[in-house]
């Protein structure tokens, strides 16, 4: 408030004072080229005068903010509490509406979720059926395994017989060594 008042007071003095108006016009480009030192001195004085009029803002507001920070904090907390108290009924109402909307949405989506679960279950059964070998394939695998065992048993006897023969041939050489 103080700064605004000082600004408008200074502005009104400039517009009502004829000498100030002429000084402002003479400082325009090309208006006072003969004596630039005086023009600069006048402009500096003008800025200093303007800053002096704004100085109540600098002296009045800043120290109050620094010295009254605790009271400012208390005031803000008080305002927040009053705002919270004013908004509490609306928050409860919105919470209730959101809960009702969620329940309604859940009710409307229930057929879709059941249909989706049925489809997932069906696809899982189909996948399991495709991944599990059929009875014919299992029978073929078991029959092939039996053949491999018989084949290995037949050759196991032959391998044992030939191994014993090789031991018999090499025994005299081993003893001599």
Secondary structure per residue as TSV (DSSP state, phi and psi in degrees):
chain	resnum	aa	ss	phi	psi
A	1	X	-	360.0	-44.3
A	2	X	H	-64.5	-42.6
A	3	X	H	-65.7	-42.6
A	4	X	H	-63.2	-43.8
A	5	X	H	-62.7	-44.0
A	6	X	H	-63.6	-40.0
A	7	X	H	-63.3	-48.9
A	8	X	H	-68.0	-33.6
A	9	X	H	-64.9	-44.2
A	10	X	H	-65.9	-40.3
A	11	X	H	-64.1	-40.1
A	12	X	H	-68.1	-34.8
A	13	X	H	-65.4	-39.1
A	14	X	H	-65.9	-42.0
A	15	X	H	-76.4	-28.0
A	16	X	H	-90.3	-25.2
A	17	X	-	-84.2	118.3
A	18	X	H	-68.9	-37.4
A	19	X	H	-64.4	-41.7
A	20	X	H	-64.5	-37.6
A	21	X	H	-66.3	-43.7
A	22	X	H	-64.6	-36.8
A	23	X	H	-65.6	-41.8
A	24	X	H	-63.9	-37.7
A	25	X	H	-72.1	-36.2
A	26	X	H	-72.4	-20.0
A	27	X	T	-84.9	0.5
A	28	X	S	-67.2	164.2
A	29	X	T	-58.5	121.9
A	30	X	T	84.6	-1.0
A	31	X	T	-78.7	-43.2
A	32	X	S	-134.6	77.0
A	33	X	-	-89.1	-23.7
A	34	X	T	-67.1	-37.5
A	35	X	T	-129.6	79.7
A	36	X	H	-68.8	-28.0
A	37	X	H	-63.6	-46.1
A	38	X	H	-66.0	-36.3
A	39	X	H	-64.3	-43.0
A	40	X	H	-67.4	-41.7
A	41	X	H	-61.3	-42.5
A	42	X	H	-64.5	-40.3
A	43	X	H	-66.0	-40.0
A	44	X	H	-64.5	-40.4
A	45	X	H	-63.7	-38.4
A	46	X	H	-63.8	-45.5
A	47	X	H	-64.8	-41.7
A	48	X	H	-62.0	-41.3
A	49	X	H	-63.1	-42.0
A	50	X	H	-64.0	-42.7
A	51	X	H	-66.8	-34.3
A	52	X	H	-63.8	-36.3
A	53	X	H	-71.3	-26.6
A	54	X	H	-88.1	-7.6
A	55	X	H	-61.2	-27.5
A	56	X	H	-58.3	-31.5
A	57	X	H	-63.9	-43.7
A	58	X	H	-67.8	-39.5
A	59	X	H	-81.9	-35.3
A	60	X	H	-87.1	-44.9
A	61	X	H	-82.5	-47.1
A	62	X	H	-61.3	-49.1
A	63	X	H	-62.0	-36.1
A	64	X	H	-62.9	-39.4
A	65	X	H	-65.7	-40.5
A	66	X	H	-72.3	-39.6
A	67	X	H	-79.1	-29.0
A	68	X	T	-105.3	30.8
A	69	X	H	-65.8	-35.3
A	70	X	H	-66.5	-43.2
A	71	X	H	-69.0	-33.8
A	72	X	H	-65.1	-42.0
A	73	X	H	-62.8	-42.7
A	74	X	H	-63.9	-40.6
A	75	X	H	-63.6	-42.9
A	76	X	H	-64.2	-43.1
A	77	X	H	-61.0	-42.6
A	78	X	H	-62.1	-43.7
A	79	X	H	-63.6	-40.4
A	80	X	H	-64.3	-41.5
A	81	X	H	-64.5	-41.5
A	82	X	H	-67.4	-37.6
A	83	X	H	-64.9	-41.2
A	84	X	H	-62.7	-41.3
A	85	X	H	-65.8	-37.9
A	86	X	H	-70.0	-34.3
A	87	X	H	-86.8	-14.1
A	88	X	H	-55.1	-46.7
A	89	X	H	-61.9	-37.3
A	90	X	H	-68.9	-37.5
A	91	X	H	-63.8	-44.0
A	92	X	H	-62.1	-42.2
A	93	X	H	-63.9	-44.5
A	94	X	H	-64.8	-40.4
A	95	X	H	-60.9	-43.1
A	96	X	H	-64.3	-43.9
A	97	X	H	-63.4	-42.0
A	98	X	H	-64.8	-42.9
A	99	X	H	-60.6	-42.1
A	100	X	H	-65.0	-42.5
A	101	X	H	-63.9	-40.0
A	102	X	H	-64.5	-41.4
A	103	X	H	-64.6	-41.8
A	104	X	H	-63.4	-42.8
A	105	X	H	-63.3	-42.5
A	106	X	H	-61.2	-41.5
A	107	X	H	-64.9	-42.0
A	108	X	H	-72.2	-28.6
A	109	X	H	-87.3	-11.1
A	110	X	H	-57.7	-45.1
A	111	X	H	-60.8	-38.1
A	112	X	H	-67.0	-40.6
A	113	X	H	-66.8	-39.1
A	114	X	H	-64.8	-42.3
A	115	X	H	-63.1	-41.6
A	116	X	H	-65.0	-42.0
A	117	X	H	-63.4	-39.3
A	118	X	H	-63.1	-43.1
A	119	X	H	-64.3	-41.3
A	120	X	H	-64.2	-42.6
A	121	X	H	-62.6	-43.5
A	122	X	H	-62.7	-45.8
A	123	X	H	-64.7	-36.1
A	124	X	H	-65.4	-41.6
A	125	X	H	-63.7	-41.3
A	126	X	H	-63.9	-42.2
A	127	X	H	-64.3	-43.2
A	128	X	H	-60.5	-41.5
A	129	X	H	-65.2	-38.6
A	130	X	H	-72.2	-31.4
A	131	X	H	-82.5	-30.3
A	132	X	S	-81.2	133.0
A	133	X	-	-67.8	149.5
A	134	X	-	-75.2	171.9
A	135	X	H	-64.1	-36.7
A	136	X	H	-65.3	-42.6
A	137	X	H	-65.4	-41.3
A	138	X	H	-62.9	-42.4
A	139	X	H	-63.0	-42.1
A	140	X	H	-63.6	-41.9
A	141	X	H	-63.1	-43.3
A	142	X	H	-65.8	-40.1
A	143	X	H	-64.6	-41.2
A	144	X	H	-64.8	-37.1
A	145	X	H	-66.0	-40.0
A	146	X	H	-62.5	-42.1
A	147	X	H	-62.2	-41.4
A	148	X	H	-63.5	-40.4
A	149	X	H	-65.2	-42.9
A	150	X	H	-64.2	-42.2
A	151	X	H	-61.1	-45.1
A	152	X	H	-66.4	-37.5
A	153	X	H	-65.6	-41.5
A	154	X	H	-63.4	-46.3
A	155	X	H	-77.0	-23.0
A	156	X	H	-64.6	-39.8
A	157	X	H	-65.1	-43.2
A	158	X	H	-64.7	-40.5
A	159	X	H	-65.5	-40.2
A	160	X	H	-64.6	-42.1
A	161	X	H	-62.0	-47.7
A	162	X	H	-68.5	-31.8
A	163	X	H	-66.3	-42.1
A	164	X	H	-63.7	-39.7
A	165	X	H	-62.5	-42.4
A	166	X	H	-66.0	-35.9
A	167	X	H	-64.8	-41.6
A	168	X	H	-63.5	-38.2
A	169	X	H	-70.2	-41.5
A	170	X	H	-88.1	-5.5
A	171	X	H	-62.6	-46.9
A	172	X	H	-60.5	-37.4
A	173	X	H	-69.3	-36.2
A	174	X	H	-67.8	-40.5
A	175	X	H	-65.1	-43.3
A	176	X	H	-65.6	-36.8
A	177	X	-	-68.0	360.0
